[in-house]
Amino acid sequence: RKEVEQDPGPFNVPEGATVAFNCTYSNSASQSFFWYRQDCRKEPKLLMSVYSSGNEDGRFTAQLNRASQYISLLIRDSKLSDSATYLCVVNPPGTGFQKLVFGTGTRLLVSP
Amino acid sequence: NAGVTQTPKFRVLKTGQSMTLLCAQDMNHEYMYWYRQDPGMGLRLIHYSVGEGTTAKGEVPDGYNVSRLKKQNFLLGLESAAPSQTSVYFCASRPTAFQMNTEAFFGQGTRLTVV
């Protein structure tokens, strides 16, 4: 089983739609969780960290479910500019939580 | 505020040639990483470093070597390039693992083609 798994998509949604992505992780002792955004041919950039109680940043909401070992990202009122690949990132134990493990990404296409 | 800078941004190598990719960060971060990104494979960790003078293997270290002689620089070397090393290489840095939710910052990537 992969350490971090994501549905690759693509998710095709119209502007204004709500879309949700899930990501599962294999190691229950994983510590930190993030969602990164990557535009085509660009470097990944942090979208938001994911906190145990869930957190919101404008139209974006992240949730962590430790019991089921998944994190989610909800995007409300999708914009054309939200089109990108969303990477789930987990900080597993072992070697002192030094590594960051990336999922393969979920591609989102928002159309007019 | 340069952040993480990778050099070069593009390179074409012939099979068997060697090269070094340079990553420099100006944020005084302890941790630095080298990833490669291939279609459908996501970002895979090649090597990483948790401080000056220390390096460790990641998920796909074969064919690569690294050095961290100065805290701000992390070098990735290809001794004898192979077509399978055609990829986009990203360097990242992070303050430390001892604080929760510390963000990793990425360089702009190096597109390497081995022919």
Interface residues (C-beta under 8 A of the other chain):
Chain A: P8 Q31 S32 F34 R41 K42 E43 P44 K45 L46 S49 Y51 L87 V89 N91 T95 G96 F97 Q98 K99 L100 V101 F102 G103 T104 G105
Chain B: Y31 Y33 Y35 G40 M41 G42 L43 R44 L45 Y48 V50 A56 G58 F90 A92 R94 A97 M100 N101 T102 E103 A104 F106 G107 Q108 G109
